[in-house]
Amino acid sequence: MKIEDFEKMKKIAEKEIRFENNIESATEMSSRVPNLYMKYLDLYSTEFKELNKLKVRMDKKYGELMEHYKLNDTISWKNESEIKAQINRDDKYYEMRIEFAQQEYMVKHLEETLGNINRMGFSINAFISLKKLLMGIP
């Protein structure tokens, strides 16, 4: 998912997991929680899979660069930290790291969204019970 699409999805998610301060809205939301959870679990699974693919590609590129700087470069680097500095300066590897960081951000946000949805069921039930109690309904 592109970061722009993700930002749009975040706004939609914020709207989807809110409910008004009344029993009708809370009850309606309570019935939507399982579907919301499945929707965001599917998104999470897709984005987590993409994160893993990026990690594998990044590790492969890192290995190729390590081999180059250790064995095939015209300069003989003295230690690992010098080689790592050269690897981190590589434009393609740098772009891969940026892409990985963005993907990781999306996955972490989706994890938090799933956690919020999961806790929402308990919050809604507590809210409904409190409202009933305050209204004198057993």
N, C-alpha and C positions, 0 to 999 in steps of 0.2 A: 504494500500500500504506500502510496506517495505521502509525504509528510503533510501536504496541503489537504489531501483527502482525510488524513487522520485528524487534522485540526477540525475539519467539518464534522467528522464522526464524534469527536469529543463534545462538541456543542449539542449534537443530537442526544448523546448519552446523558448529558446534564439535564436536559428536558425530560427524557424518558424515565429517569429515576427520581424525579420530584413528584410530590403529591401535596395537595392542599391540606389545610388544617381542619379537615372535617371527616366524619366517618365514611361518607359515600366515596370520597376520593381515595381514602386509605383502603377501603374494601375493594374498590376497583383496581388499585395498584397491587393489592395482595394477590389478585387473580392473574396479574400480568407478570409477577416476579419469575415464575418458572420459564416463561417464554423469553423474558429479557436475559435471564441467566444463560439459556441455551444460545441465544443470539450472540452474546459477548464471549461465550466459551468457544463458539465456532470461529469468531474473529481472532481470539487469542491463539487458538490452535494453529491457524493459518500463519499468523505473524510470528509465532514462536518457531514454527518450522522454517520460515524464512530467515530468522535470526540464526538458527543452527547452520543453514546453508552458507550464510555470509561468514560465519566463524570458520567453517571448513575452508572456504575459498581464501579467507584472510590468512589462515595457518599455512596453506599451500604456498601462497605468495611469499609469506615470511620465510619459509624453508628455502624457496628458490633464491631469495635475496641473500639469505644467510650463506648458502652455498657459493653464490657469486662473490660476495665480499670476503669470505674466508679462503676460498680456493682459486678464484679466477680473476680477481681484481688486479689492476696494475699496481695498486698500493697495498703494502703489507700492513694491515691493521694490527695494532699491538695487543688489544684485548677485546673482550665481548662488548664492553660498553661503547667502544668506538664503532664496532660493527653494528650494534643496535641503533646508534645515532645515525649511521648511514642508511640503515633500513627505514627508520622513521622519516627520513628526508625524502625517500622515494615517493614521487607524485602519485603513482597508481596505488601504492600501499596506503598513503595518506588519505586518498579518496575512499578506499575501502574501510578505513578506520572511521571516517566520518559517517559513512553509510551504516556501519555496524552500530555506532553510537545512537544514531537516529532510530534504528530498528529496536535497539535495546530500550530506548525511551518509550517507544510505542508499546512494547511488550510489558514493561513495568506498569505503564498506565492502565493497560487492559487487565493486568493482575489486580490492581487496586480497584478497578471498576467491578470486577467479578467479586471481590471481597465485599465491596459496598452493597452490591445486589444481594449477596448471600446474607449479610447482616440485616438488610432491609426487611426481610420477612419477619425477623424477630422484632424489629423496631415497629413495624406496622401492627403486629399483634399486640404489642405492649401499648401502643397508641390507642388502638381500638378499645382495649380493656380499660384503659384510663378514662377515655371519653365516656364509655358506658357507665363506669363507676361514678363519674361526676354528674351524669345525667340521671343516676338512680336506677339504671337498668342492670338487672342481675346477670 
